[in-house]
């Protein structure tokens, strides 16, 4: 089920979606959640050690949670895909002619004439009927297949790297300047993340950066406000 590319020297960006989504999610969550945690604690207490401990704890716990969550959720997606593929395999074994007619109907619904659709369905069924049904009936492809381990590693690693940015900023900043230092560094990191994500996915730069930075600032502001109002870490 791994089709040859018509232009291997210029691959489609959709082939990156599996790891890119998890990587951007992990990095964004790492910056926002850990910086928000640091800001919330810093707004509640001036003790630098408590702030750093909270930041490091958030980094470790968040990375493990992101990796585990991605693995479990993508595994569930893969299980559903495998279940549908097994059903198709069983149907092809029991009623091959009906499945071929079903395939022809799919091609007719996409604009082919009945005669052409029947020919295409017959020839694809002779070549690899399961691959044809997985691709054209279920809408699954090798490029978009669920990969739990890839998603977990991408998300966990990028979370850790991104979360280290506000932690390092809090460690290097004077105790009286932790909040502005973490805020500025985190906003810059979010802008860089938005730009990198847009470039990797060939998306417009400005909307991606504005989206990532805007939501990040909103989350950090709310968390810091809660810490300041109630004098507790959140």
N, C-alpha and C positions, 0 to 999 in steps of 0.2 A: 504494500500500500504506500510505497514511497515513489511517487511519480517523478520522472525526469523533468528538470526545469527547461523551459524553452530558451531561457537566457541565463545560464549558470553564472556568468560573470557579473550579473546585475540582479541579485536575489531580491525577492519581495520582502518588505519590512514586516509583513504579517508573520514571517517565520520567527521573529524575535519576541512575539507577544508572550510566549510561555514564561520565559525568564525575565523579560522586561517588566511585566506587570508586577511580579513578585519582588523584583529588585527595587522598583520605584516605591512600592508600598512599604517595604521594609525600611528603606532609607528615610522616607517621609515620616513614618511612624517613629523611627529612632530619634530624629531631630525634634519633632513636635512633642512626643510624650516625655522624653527625658528632659528637654529644656523646660517644658511646662512643669514637670515635677520639681526641678531645681528652682524655678521662679516661685512656685507655690511655697516651698520650704523656706527659701530666702526671704519671702515676704512675711513669713510667720516667725522666723528666728534669725538673728544675726550671726549665729555660730557657724563658722566656715566648715568645721569638721562634720557637723550634722548635714550640711548642704551637700558636701562631697560624698558622704556615705549614702545619702538618698540617691544621688546621681548615679553612682556606681551600681547600687542595688537595682535601680531602674534599668540600667543598661543590661545587666546580666539576666534579670528576670524577663525583660522585654524581648531580648534576643531569643531566649529559650521558648517563650510563649509564641513569638512570631513563627519560628521554625516549626514548632509542634502544630500550631494552628494551620499553617500552610500545608503541611504534610497530611494532616487529617482531612482537611477540606478537599484538597486536590485528589487524595486517595478515594474519597467518596465519589467525586466526579469520575475518576477512572473506573471505579466499580460499576457505576451506572453505564458507562460506555461499554465495558466488557459484557455486561448483562445483555445489552441490546445487540451486540455483535454475536453473542451466543445464540440469541433468538433467531437472528438472521441465518446463521449457519444451520440451525435446526430446520428452519423453514425451507432453505435451499435443498436440504437432504430429503425432506418429505414431499414438498410440492415444487419442484424446480420449474415446471412450466408456468405455474401461477406466478412465481417470483419473477420470471422473465417478462411476463405480461405486465406485471406491476412496474417493472423497470421501464418498459416501453411507454407506459402511461405517464410516468414522470417526465420522460423526454418529450412526449406530446404536449404536456402542460407547459413546457418551456419553449414551445414554438416550433418544434419539428413536425413534419407531416407524419401521418400514421405509418406510411411505408418506411420512411427514413428512421423513425423512432424504433420500429420493429427490427430493422437491420442493425442499428446501433446496439440495441438491447441484446440481440442474438450474438453479435460478435464479441461484445464485452463479457457476456455470460460464458462464452466459450473460452475466453482468455483467463478471466478470474472473476467469477460471479460474486464472491463474497466482497472483494475489493470494490466492485461496482456498486453494490448495495450499501456498503459502509459509507462510501463517498457520496453517492447521489440520493440515497433514501434517508440515511441517518445524518448526513451532513458532516461527517467526521473526516479528518485528514491527518496525515502524519505530522504536519507542521503544527497543527492545533491540538494534538493529542495531550491528554493530561499526563504530567510528569511530576509526581509528588516529591521525589527526592530533589530534583532540580529546583522546584519552587521553594522547598524548605531551605536548601542551602543558599539560594539567591536572597531570600528574605532575611534569614538569620544573619548572614555575613554583612549585608548592606545595612541592616539595623544596627549591628555592633559598630561598624565604621562610622555611620552617621551619628549615632548616639554619643560616640566618643568626643565629637566636636563641642557640644555644650559642656560636657564634663571637664574637658581640658580648659575651656574658657573659664569655668568656675574655679578651677584649681590655680590658674595663673593670675586671675584678677585679684586685686586687693579686696579685703572683706567688705569694704564699704561700696565697692563698685561691681559686685557680682551680678546684680540684676541687670544693669545696663550692658555689661560686657556680654553676658549670656544672650540677652535679647538681640544685640547687634550681630553677634557671630551667628546666631541661629537664623536670623533673617537672611544674611548673606549666604549661608549654607543652603537654605531653602531655595533661594534664587538660582544658585548654581545647580542644585538638583533639578529644578524645573527646566533649566536650559539643557542639561545633559539628557534628561528624559525626552525632551522635544527633539533633540538632535538624533538620538538613538531610534526614535520612532518616526522620524521625518514629519513631525508635526509643527505647526506655527509656533515660533519661539515666544512671542509676547503673551498670548493667552495662557500658555502653559506656565510661564513664570508667575504671572499674576494670580492664577488659580492656586498654585502651590504656596506662594508667599501669603496670599490673602487668608486662606484657611488656616495656615500655620500661625499667623499673628493672632487671629481670632481665638484659636485654642489656647495659646499661651496667655493672652490677656484675661480670658475667663478664669484660667487656673490661678494666675497670680492674684486676681481679684478675690477669689475664694480664700486663698491663703492670707491675704491682708485683712479681709473682713472677719474671719473666724479665728485667725491666729493658729491655724493647724495646717499640717501638710496634707496634700491630697494627691 
